Amino acid sequence: MTAGEFKNAYFSLHPRLYRVAYTILKNEEDAEDIIQEAYCKLWDNREKLAIIQNPEAYCVILVKNLCLDFLRSPKVALNSYNIEDYDFPDNSANAENEMESKEVIKKIKKNMHNLPEKQQIILNLRGFAGCSFEEIETITGESAVNIRVLLSRARNTLKMSLKH
């Protein structure tokens, strides 16, 4: 595959791939880095790409997997996404309630590390990244029923840990 053929076949997918990466990571720079890494992997394996029947689906799965690898990496470990970066609804009547809410959120984030990896990922995607169940299905490959079960178990475990 020549550089021109590669460019025509894969660079047109950039907007869709970026949306996938940004939906998972909620960070422009990290999403762009993932897309760049995806293009490097595609280019390195360009000779094998001829057998791919659906290049767009292949690229979406590649980006999804790179994002999940990034989130699982020890460097990130779901911690680099600072809790203060997320906008939570302000239901507090005063500053004391707001401080209390932030403390609870910090405890939740801290206790998330005791959850199994799949529960951490799904809770992070649903609770902090704001992904829909359909998006989580696409990203993780889990069924909607399994996502709901994992999310419920994660939430129950966190509730129990907060009571103690």
Backbone as a chain_set.jsonl record, in Angstrom:
{"seq": "MTAGEFKNAYFSLHPRLYRVAYTILKNEEDAEDIIQEAYCKLWDNREKLAIIQNPEAYCVILVKNLCLDFLRSPKVALNSYNIEDYDFPDNSANAENEMESKEVIKKIKKNMHNLPEKQQIILNLRGFAGCSFEEIETITGESAVNIRVLLSRARNTLKMSLKH", "coords": {"N": [[0.844, -1.171, 0.0], [0.646, 2.123, -0.948], [1.761, 5.376, 0.185], [-0.071, 7.342, -0.573], [-2.398, 5.834, -1.083], [-2.826, 4.835, 1.469], [-3.274, 7.205, 2.876], [-5.658, 8.135, 1.621], [-7.399, 6.05, 2.27], [-7.444, 5.914, 5.087], [-7.096, 8.402, 6.448], [-9.407, 9.824, 6.121], [-11.026, 8.839, 8.044], [-10.436, 10.094, 10.355], [-12.069, 12.127, 11.829], [-14.156, 10.514, 12.939], [-12.698, 8.593, 14.407], [-11.404, 10.23, 16.211], [-13.621, 11.176, 17.658], [-14.418, 8.811, 18.927], [-12.161, 8.262, 20.548], [-12.094, 10.598, 22.099], [-14.546, 10.437, 23.394], [-14.111, 8.319, 25.105], [-11.837, 9.111, 26.593], [-12.149, 11.812, 27.279], [-10.444, 13.976, 26.963], [-8.695, 16.209, 25.077], [-5.949, 16.28, 24.238], [-4.979, 13.731, 24.961], [-6.679, 12.164, 23.409], [-5.909, 12.915, 20.805], [-3.261, 11.987, 20.894], [-3.705, 9.236, 21.075], [-4.944, 8.77, 18.604], [-2.853, 9.409, 16.906], [-1.053, 7.385, 17.64], [-2.551, 5.197, 16.777], [-2.582, 5.62, 13.983], [0.146, 5.274, 13.496], [0.471, 2.558, 14.15], [-1.217, 1.455, 12.229], [0.134, 2.252, 9.883], [2.575, 0.905, 10.223], [1.694, -1.678, 9.869], [0.715, -1.754, 7.299], [0.903, -3.401, 5.051], [-0.553, -5.621, 5.694], [-3.106, -4.72, 5.82], [-4.698, -4.985, 3.596], [-6.295, -7.225, 3.679], [-8.313, -6.611, 5.383], [-11.726, -6.356, 5.762], [-13.558, -4.409, 6.582], [-12.434, -1.471, 6.988], [-13.065, 0.82, 8.547], [-14.461, -0.141, 10.841], [-12.443, -1.764, 11.853], [-10.517, 0.168, 12.508], [-11.884, 1.676, 14.442], [-12.157, -0.206, 16.493], [-9.448, -0.63, 17.009], [-8.684, 1.937, 17.978], [-10.37, 2.089, 20.223], [-9.316, -0.038, 21.764], [-6.693, 0.907, 22.157], [-7.251, 3.161, 23.698], [-8.377, 1.976, 25.995], [-6.178, 0.488, 26.849], [-4.515, 2.621, 27.456], [-5.956, 3.81, 29.585], [-5.729, 1.759, 31.417], [-3.07, 1.709, 31.961], [-0.258, 1.835, 34.193], [0.726, 4.37, 34.592], [-1.423, 6.055, 34.195], [-3.73, 4.794, 35.366], [-6.424, 5.331, 35.999], [-6.277, 7.5, 37.626], [-5.128, 9.864, 36.821], [-7.066, 11.383, 35.797], [-8.269, 13.923, 37.157], [-10.405, 14.443, 39.866], [-11.433, 16.956, 40.274], [-11.665, 17.953, 37.758], [-14.069, 17.262, 36.701], [-17.426, 18.207, 36.163], [-19.827, 18.347, 38.506], [-23.265, 18.126, 39.418], [-24.49, 20.925, 41.156], [-25.922, 20.665, 43.992], [-25.846, 21.681, 46.43], [-26.669, 23.735, 49.182], [-25.068, 25.431, 50.48], [-21.602, 26.354, 51.174], [-20.52, 24.479, 52.925], [-21.917, 22.071, 52.477], [-21.072, 21.643, 49.868], [-18.331, 21.199, 50.22], [-18.473, 18.836, 51.687], [-19.593, 17.142, 49.758], [-17.51, 17.053, 47.878], [-15.593, 15.736, 49.394], [-16.781, 13.218, 49.721], [-16.794, 12.369, 47.066], [-14.045, 12.222, 46.601], [-13.424, 10.122, 48.361], [-14.84, 8.072, 47.149], [-13.475, 7.888, 44.689], [-10.989, 7.103, 45.638], [-11.614, 4.596, 46.782], [-12.336, 3.216, 44.525], [-10.184, 1.873, 43.483], [-10.095, -0.558, 44.723], [-11.903, -2.093, 43.474], [-12.747, -4.68, 41.057], [-11.059, -4.767, 37.858], [-12.713, -4.508, 35.495], [-15.058, -3.439, 36.596], [-14.07, -1.017, 37.553], [-13.386, 0.288, 35.145], [-15.879, 0.457, 33.811], [-17.389, 1.913, 35.673], [-15.903, 4.267, 35.709], [-16.193, 5.101, 33.025], [-18.995, 5.446, 32.854], [-19.723, 6.972, 35.154], [-17.856, 9.107, 35.427], [-16.846, 9.818, 32.906], [-19.157, 10.098, 31.555], [-20.338, 8.464, 29.613], [-22.765, 6.855, 27.526], [-24.799, 3.864, 27.906], [-24.773, 2.481, 25.513], [-22.459, 3.482, 24.305], [-20.588, 2.508, 26.119], [-20.925, -0.215, 25.717], [-19.907, -0.448, 23.093], [-17.273, 0.372, 23.533], [-16.226, -1.398, 25.504], [-17.045, -3.929, 24.738], [-18.722, -5.46, 26.189], [-21.971, -6.806, 27.057], [-25.13, -5.036, 27.288], [-26.625, -5.856, 29.498], [-24.665, -7.089, 31.094], [-23.053, -4.881, 31.575], [-24.743, -3.299, 33.138], [-25.002, -4.981, 35.374], [-22.323, -5.122, 36.291], [-21.908, -2.411, 36.848], [-23.823, -1.973, 38.83], [-22.875, -3.709, 40.835], [-20.404, -2.514, 41.346], [-21.194, 0.002, 42.305], [-22.645, -0.783, 44.604], [-20.603, -1.985, 46.111], [-18.989, 0.257, 46.543], [-20.754, 1.834, 48.051], [-20.961, 0.297, 50.363], [-18.305, 0.416, 51.25], [-18.117, 3.097, 51.85], [-19.812, 3.319, 54.007], [-18.393, 2.158, 56.01]], "CA": [[0.0, 0.0, 0.0], [1.441, 3.348, -1.035], [1.405, 6.435, 1.136], [-1.29, 7.984, -1.065], [-3.517, 4.917, -0.842], [-3.026, 4.813, 2.912], [-3.876, 8.49, 3.245], [-7.036, 8.144, 1.122], [-8.211, 5.036, 2.941], [-7.516, 5.998, 6.547], [-7.154, 9.743, 7.022], [-10.792, 10.3, 6.101], [-11.665, 8.322, 9.253], [-9.946, 10.846, 11.509], [-13.107, 12.693, 12.706], [-14.856, 9.446, 13.682], [-11.769, 8.002, 15.361], [-11.204, 11.224, 17.269], [-14.822, 11.167, 18.513], [-14.356, 7.603, 19.75], [-11.109, 8.457, 21.555], [-12.484, 11.671, 23.022], [-15.655, 9.93, 24.202], [-13.554, 7.459, 26.14], [-10.828, 9.77, 27.421], [-12.599, 13.16, 27.669], [-9.273, 14.839, 27.007], [-8.311, 16.447, 23.683], [-4.562, 15.916, 23.965], [-4.854, 12.278, 25.025], [-7.388, 11.612, 22.244], [-5.033, 13.113, 19.645], [-2.123, 11.068, 21.04], [-4.181, 7.888, 20.754], [-5.155, 8.722, 17.157], [-1.51, 9.366, 16.311], [-0.539, 6.035, 17.864], [-3.321, 4.301, 15.903], [-2.075, 5.78, 12.623], [1.48, 4.66, 13.445], [0.274, 1.108, 14.107], [-1.768, 1.138, 10.912], [1.19, 2.41, 8.893], [3.537, -0.177, 10.406], [1.08, -2.928, 9.4], [-0.018, -1.395, 6.081], [0.896, -4.501, 4.092], [-1.568, -6.587, 6.133], [-4.416, -4.068, 5.83], [-5.465, -5.334, 2.394], [-7.259, -8.294, 3.977], [-9.36, -6.063, 6.26], [-12.95, -6.155, 4.989], [-14.201, -3.167, 6.993], [-11.376, -0.667, 7.604], [-13.581, 1.74, 9.568], [-14.706, -0.922, 12.058], [-11.131, -2.173, 12.341], [-9.878, 1.332, 13.117], [-12.627, 2.024, 15.663], [-11.76, -1.186, 17.516], [-8.056, -0.33, 17.335], [-8.676, 3.137, 18.823], [-10.987, 1.701, 21.495], [-8.351, -0.836, 22.517], [-5.591, 1.784, 22.574], [-7.769, 3.994, 24.799], [-8.493, 1.143, 27.191], [-4.805, 0.228, 27.3], [-4.053, 3.868, 28.058], [-6.616, 3.959, 30.887], [-5.246, 0.701, 32.312], [-1.633, 1.825, 32.188], [0.079, 2.261, 35.554], [0.951, 5.816, 34.576], [-2.722, 6.704, 34.284], [-4.431, 4.026, 36.395], [-7.679, 6.011, 36.315], [-6.024, 8.532, 38.623], [-4.696, 11.128, 36.252], [-8.265, 12.162, 35.565], [-8.484, 14.574, 38.437], [-11.809, 14.558, 40.228], [-11.84, 18.357, 40.155], [-11.887, 18.257, 36.345], [-15.423, 16.903, 36.325], [-18.498, 19.067, 36.65], [-20.895, 17.617, 39.148], [-24.37, 19.032, 39.69], [-24.368, 21.643, 42.416], [-27.157, 20.569, 44.732], [-25.592, 22.158, 47.78], [-27.25, 25.034, 49.521], [-24.0, 26.287, 50.996], [-20.232, 25.886, 50.952], [-20.262, 23.305, 53.759], [-22.428, 20.918, 51.745], [-20.214, 21.46, 48.706], [-17.093, 20.579, 50.706], [-18.831, 17.479, 52.044], [-19.762, 16.414, 48.503], [-16.186, 16.818, 47.302], [-14.939, 14.721, 50.213], [-17.393, 11.933, 49.375], [-16.306, 12.024, 45.726], [-12.645, 11.804, 46.752], [-13.43, 8.792, 48.975], [-15.283, 7.143, 46.108], [-12.368, 7.715, 43.746], [-9.951, 6.328, 46.33], [-12.094, 3.222, 46.949], [-12.488, 2.576, 43.212], [-9.012, 1.029, 43.214], [-10.326, -1.875, 45.307], [-12.848, -2.798, 42.607], [-12.156, -5.397, 39.916], [-10.703, -3.87, 36.749], [-13.861, -4.231, 34.631], [-15.946, -2.54, 37.317], [-13.423, 0.304, 37.558], [-13.484, 0.879, 33.812], [-17.275, 0.784, 33.522], [-17.779, 3.008, 36.57], [-15.224, 5.471, 35.223], [-16.819, 5.524, 31.767], [-20.372, 5.871, 33.085], [-19.851, 7.981, 36.197], [-16.981, 10.263, 35.296], [-16.713, 10.226, 31.503], [-20.498, 10.401, 31.077], [-20.684, 7.667, 28.435], [-24.037, 6.142, 27.549], [-24.629, 2.411, 27.938], [-24.423, 2.057, 24.16], [-21.042, 3.796, 24.105], [-19.81, 1.586, 26.946], [-20.974, -1.496, 24.997], [-18.967, -0.353, 21.976], [-15.909, 0.515, 24.036], [-15.749, -2.552, 26.273], [-17.443, -5.195, 24.147], [-19.639, -6.126, 27.118], [-23.387, -6.629, 26.742], [-25.802, -4.035, 28.122], [-27.0, -6.507, 30.756], [-23.448, -7.258, 31.881], [-22.623, -3.541, 32.001], [-25.617, -2.903, 34.252], [-24.643, -5.806, 36.528], [-21.016, -4.661, 36.777], [-22.098, -1.073, 37.403], [-24.563, -2.138, 40.081], [-21.954, -4.306, 41.82], [-19.403, -1.494, 41.692], [-21.85, 1.009, 43.148], [-22.944, -1.389, 45.902], [-19.334, -2.13, 46.828], [-18.57, 1.594, 46.984], [-21.664, 2.254, 49.136], [-20.56, -0.44, 51.563], [-17.014, 0.925, 51.719], [-18.331, 4.431, 52.42], [-20.476, 3.175, 55.3], [-17.403, 1.756, 57.014]], "C": [[0.893, 1.238, 0.0], [0.957, 4.355, -0.004], [0.112, 7.122, 0.711], [-2.524, 7.13, -0.83], [-3.863, 4.859, 0.648], [-3.76, 6.08, 3.366], [-5.347, 8.535, 2.828], [-7.935, 7.196, 1.921], [-8.441, 5.332, 4.416], [-7.616, 7.409, 7.121], [-8.565, 10.32, 7.015], [-11.559, 9.835, 7.341], [-11.325, 9.135, 10.5], [-11.059, 11.425, 12.378], [-13.828, 11.635, 13.547], [-13.947, 8.848, 14.735], [-11.499, 8.953, 16.526], [-12.403, 11.234, 18.216], [-14.825, 9.954, 19.435], [-13.344, 7.811, 20.881], [-11.515, 9.513, 22.578], [-13.632, 11.222, 23.929], [-15.133, 9.081, 25.351], [-12.691, 8.254, 27.116], [-11.234, 11.14, 27.962], [-11.424, 14.127, 27.827], [-8.75, 14.972, 25.583], [-6.905, 15.954, 23.368], [-4.378, 14.401, 23.969], [-5.532, 11.63, 23.822], [-6.523, 11.756, 20.992], [-3.823, 12.178, 19.697], [-2.52, 9.646, 20.656], [-4.373, 7.746, 19.248], [-3.808, 8.634, 16.442], [-0.904, 7.969, 16.45], [-1.25, 5.026, 16.953], [-2.802, 4.391, 14.47], [-0.681, 5.165, 12.472], [1.365, 3.138, 13.35], [-0.276, 0.675, 12.747], [-0.685, 1.197, 9.843], [2.208, 1.272, 8.982], [3.005, -1.503, 9.857], [0.33, -2.741, 8.081], [-0.092, -2.534, 5.059], [-0.188, -5.531, 4.428], [-2.986, -6.013, 6.044], [-5.29, -4.443, 4.637], [-6.517, -6.398, 2.675], [-8.412, -7.816, 4.875], [-10.591, -5.755, 5.412], [-13.641, -4.841, 5.329], [-13.176, -2.299, 7.728], [-11.875, 0.257, 8.717], [-13.813, 1.006, 10.887], [-13.382, -1.363, 12.689], [-10.452, -1.021, 13.087], [-10.57, 1.746, 14.413], [-12.234, 1.074, 16.784], [-10.32, -0.95, 17.951], [-7.973, 0.857, 18.289], [-9.259, 2.824, 20.201], [-9.986, 0.928, 22.347], [-7.162, -0.004, 22.991], [-6.018, 2.671, 23.744], [-7.855, 3.185, 26.086], [-7.122, 0.771, 27.739], [-4.241, 1.455, 28.01], [-4.654, 4.036, 29.453], [-6.122, 2.939, 31.901], [-3.781, 0.876, 32.685], [-1.348, 2.32, 33.599], [0.255, 3.771, 35.657], [-0.366, 6.565, 34.773], [-3.53, 6.099, 35.42], [-5.694, 4.715, 36.894], [-7.507, 7.138, 37.321], [-5.689, 9.869, 38.015], [-5.885, 11.993, 35.888], [-8.707, 12.716, 36.903], [-9.965, 14.797, 38.693], [-12.309, 15.996, 40.097], [-12.099, 18.771, 38.709], [-13.325, 18.004, 35.913], [-16.416, 17.871, 36.935], [-19.592, 18.189, 37.215], [-22.014, 18.602, 39.436], [-24.218, 19.657, 41.069], [-25.721, 21.648, 43.112], [-27.003, 21.138, 46.131], [-26.167, 23.549, 47.988], [-26.172, 25.985, 50.025], [-22.641, 25.642, 50.791], [-19.916, 24.63, 51.754], [-20.735, 22.027, 53.058], [-21.563, 20.608, 50.53], [-18.913, 20.78, 49.102], [-17.342, 19.111, 51.062], [-18.958, 16.61, 50.792], [-18.418, 16.093, 47.874], [-15.421, 15.761, 48.079], [-15.471, 13.326, 49.891], [-16.873, 11.468, 48.018], [-14.851, 11.564, 45.798], [-12.561, 10.412, 47.372], [-13.847, 7.738, 47.957], [-14.144, 6.841, 45.156], [-11.259, 6.861, 44.361], [-10.351, 4.858, 46.442], [-12.292, 2.496, 45.624], [-11.34, 1.618, 42.92], [-9.161, -0.369, 43.798], [-11.292, -2.708, 44.472], [-12.105, -3.619, 41.559], [-12.006, -4.454, 38.721], [-11.895, -3.519, 35.86], [-14.831, -3.262, 35.294], [-15.37, -1.124, 37.357], [-13.631, 1.01, 36.221], [-14.91, 1.327, 33.527], [-17.749, 1.928, 34.408], [-17.145, 4.32, 36.125], [-15.892, 6.001, 33.954], [-18.218, 6.085, 32.001], [-20.431, 7.068, 34.033], [-19.043, 9.24, 35.972], [-16.828, 10.749, 33.863], [-18.077, 10.512, 30.881], [-20.911, 9.632, 29.835], [-22.046, 7.0, 28.617], [-23.765, 4.642, 27.606], [-24.224, 1.885, 26.561], [-22.944, 2.316, 23.872], [-20.16, 2.832, 24.894], [-19.791, 0.193, 26.307], [-19.936, -1.519, 23.884], [-17.525, -0.361, 22.467], [-15.394, -0.766, 24.666], [-16.047, -3.894, 25.626], [-18.366, -6.003, 25.042], [-21.074, -5.894, 26.667], [-23.993, -5.594, 27.687], [-26.169, -4.621, 29.481], [-25.781, -6.647, 31.655], [-22.928, -5.908, 32.388], [-23.44, -3.097, 33.198], [-25.283, -3.689, 35.528], [-23.323, -5.324, 37.132], [-21.118, -3.288, 37.436], [-22.806, -1.149, 38.751], [-23.657, -2.703, 41.178], [-20.92, -3.277, 42.28], [-20.012, -0.457, 42.633], [-22.159, 0.46, 44.534], [-21.682, -1.554, 46.74], [-18.859, -0.78, 47.357], [-19.453, 2.106, 48.119], [-21.254, 1.592, 50.444], [-19.247, 0.11, 52.121], [-17.156, 2.32, 52.32], [-19.015, 4.364, 53.775], [-19.494, 2.831, 56.401], [-16.417, 2.82, 57.226]], "O": [[1.781, 1.379, 0.841], [-0.108, 4.203, 0.594], [-0.717, 7.45, 1.56], [-3.571, 7.636, -0.426], [-5.033, 4.838, 1.03], [-4.725, 6.026, 4.129], [-6.195, 8.941, 3.623], [-9.09, 7.512, 2.205], [-9.513, 5.038, 4.946], [-8.181, 7.583, 8.201], [-8.882, 11.202, 7.813], [-12.621, 10.374, 7.652], [-11.869, 8.886, 11.576], [-11.01, 11.234, 13.593], [-14.076, 11.846, 14.734], [-14.388, 8.616, 15.861], [-11.38, 8.53, 17.676], [-12.231, 11.293, 19.434], [-15.197, 10.066, 20.603], [-13.654, 7.556, 22.045], [-11.302, 9.34, 23.778], [-13.677, 11.592, 25.102], [-15.674, 9.132, 26.456], [-12.806, 8.084, 28.329], [-10.719, 11.579, 28.99], [-11.42, 14.982, 28.712], [-8.401, 13.975, 24.95], [-6.688, 15.289, 22.355], [-3.708, 13.849, 23.097], [-5.02, 10.654, 23.274], [-6.417, 10.817, 20.203], [-3.406, 11.639, 18.672], [-1.762, 8.939, 19.993], [-4.008, 6.721, 18.671], [-3.651, 7.872, 15.488], [-0.32, 7.437, 15.506], [-0.62, 4.11, 16.424], [-2.604, 3.369, 13.813], [-0.366, 4.597, 11.426], [2.073, 2.504, 12.568], [0.143, -0.339, 12.188], [-0.59, 0.307, 8.998], [2.65, 0.74, 7.964], [3.784, -2.354, 9.428], [-0.594, -3.498, 7.785], [-1.049, -2.615, 4.29], [-0.679, -6.23, 3.542], [-3.96, -6.753, 6.18], [-6.503, -4.234, 4.672], [-7.529, -6.464, 1.976], [-9.375, -8.552, 5.092], [-10.512, -4.984, 4.455], [-14.249, -4.22, 4.456], [-13.059, -2.379, 8.951], [-11.184, 0.454, 9.716], [-13.4, 1.489, 11.941], [-13.226, -1.336, 13.909], [-9.885, -1.215, 14.161], [-9.904, 2.126, 15.376], [-12.002, 1.511, 17.911], [-10.005, -1.059, 19.137], [-7.272, 0.793, 19.298], [-8.71, 3.24, 21.221], [-9.83, 1.219, 23.533], [-6.678, -0.194, 24.107], [-5.241, 2.903, 24.67], [-7.45, 3.659, 27.148], [-6.923, 0.742, 28.954], [-3.572, 1.338, 29.037], [-3.939, 4.367, 30.4], [-6.096, 3.212, 33.101], [-3.306, 0.25, 33.632], [-2.101, 3.129, 34.142], [-0.036, 4.37, 36.692], [-0.405, 7.595, 35.447], [-3.963, 6.807, 36.329], [-5.992, 4.679, 38.088], [-8.497, 7.676, 37.817], [-5.937, 10.907, 38.627], [-5.741, 13.199, 35.692], [-9.42, 12.068, 37.669], [-10.686, 15.287, 37.825], [-13.491, 16.218, 39.837], [-12.688, 19.823, 38.461], [-13.749, 18.487, 34.862], [-16.265, 18.301, 38.078], [-20.204, 17.393, 36.504], [-21.756, 19.782, 39.673], [-23.857, 18.98, 42.031], [-26.56, 22.513, 42.861], [-27.937, 21.08, 46.931], [-26.15, 24.403, 47.102], [-26.348, 27.203, 49.997], [-22.543, 24.52, 50.293], [-19.125, 23.798, 51.309], [-20.027, 21.02, 53.052], [-21.346, 19.442, 50.201], [-18.441, 19.885, 48.401], [-16.514, 18.249, 50.77], [-18.484, 15.474, 50.77], [-18.209, 14.982, 47.388], [-14.68, 14.973, 47.491], [-14.703, 12.368, 49.801], [-16.547, 10.293, 47.848], [-14.472, 10.608, 45.12], [-11.726, 9.604, 46.965], [-13.279, 6.647, 47.91], [-13.874, 5.681, 44.847], [-10.67, 6.009, 43.695], [-9.525, 3.972, 46.223], [-12.404, 1.271, 45.61], [-11.517, 0.65, 42.18], [-8.426, -1.278, 43.409], [-11.477, -3.896, 44.736], [-10.969, -3.3, 41.208], [-12.736, -3.471, 38.596], [-12.072, -2.354, 35.505], [-15.365, -2.368, 34.638], [-16.105, -0.147, 37.212], [-14.005, 2.182, 36.176], [-15.132, 2.443, 33.057], [-18.446, 2.825, 33.933], [-17.79, 5.368, 36.165], [-16.128, 7.202, 33.824], [-18.584, 7.098, 31.405], [-21.107, 8.057, 33.751], [-19.503, 10.335, 36.296], [-16.695, 11.949, 33.623], [-18.155, 11.1, 29.802], [-21.756, 10.105, 29.074], [-22.424, 6.63, 29.728], [-22.638, 4.201, 27.381], [-23.427, 0.953, 26.458], [-22.263, 1.483, 23.275], [-19.117, 2.392, 24.409], [-18.773, -0.499, 26.347], [-19.18, -2.48, 23.745], [-16.664, -1.022, 21.885], [-14.266, -1.183, 24.404], [-15.385, -4.888, 25.923], [-18.752, -7.117, 24.688], [-21.367, -4.914, 25.982], [-23.441, -5.311, 28.75], [-26.036, -3.948, 30.503], [-25.853, -6.356, 32.849], [-22.423, -5.816, 33.507], [-22.89, -2.575, 34.168], [-25.282, -3.13, 36.625], [-23.222, -5.142, 38.345], [-20.485, -3.036, 38.461], [-22.423, -0.463, 39.699], [-23.675, -2.227, 42.313], [-20.606, -3.19, 43.467], [-19.405, -0.089, 43.639], [-21.96, 1.152, 45.533], [-21.692, -1.292, 47.943], [-18.382, -0.686, 48.487], [-18.957, 2.742, 49.049], [-21.204, 2.233, 51.493], [-19.1, 0.253, 53.335], [-16.39, 2.685, 53.212], [-18.825, 5.25, 54.608], [-19.709, 3.156, 57.568], [-15.504, 2.663, 58.037]]}, "num_chains": 1, "name": "protein.A"}
